[in-house]
Amino acid sequence: MWQNMKNGFRRFMQGRYGGDQLSRAQLIAGLVCYLLALISRVTLFSYIGLALYFWALFRMFSRNVEKRGEENRKYLALTGNAKTSFRQAKVRAQNSKQYKYFRCPKCHSYLKLPRGVGEVTVTCGKCKNQFRKKA
């Protein structure tokens, strides 16, 4: 009986998009909205959470795979830069005792020097700008 239900669901989902990172983010945001609705007793949050759940289900059961894939690529492009920035900030914070971090005055990319080397001439790896910096 369970095998028949499992096979029936597989046949139903065949050709459909399924889930991705955007759908997962929508489900998490919907859960957060429901929790906010419970805590604050503002019903608008529960409606927003419900809308996010329905949108995620619509995307999962959609047969327009190309359009759903494009939506996910746009979401990943928008969130990818933020995730990279947070990850890099975490690494800079962890290594702050060993390295001095600073920005290139020309292109504003992050550079690092080992602490205690004194004043040195630094060449930016991105724009090749040279300047003096004390670590």
Secondary structure, 3 states (H helix, E strand, C coil): CHHHHHHHHHHHHCCCCCCCHHHHHHHHHHHHHHHHHHHHCCHHHHHHHHHHHHHHHHHHHCCCHHHHHHHHHHHHHHHHHHHHHHHHHHHHHHCCCCEEEEECCCCCCEEEEECCCCEEEEECCCCCCEEEEEC
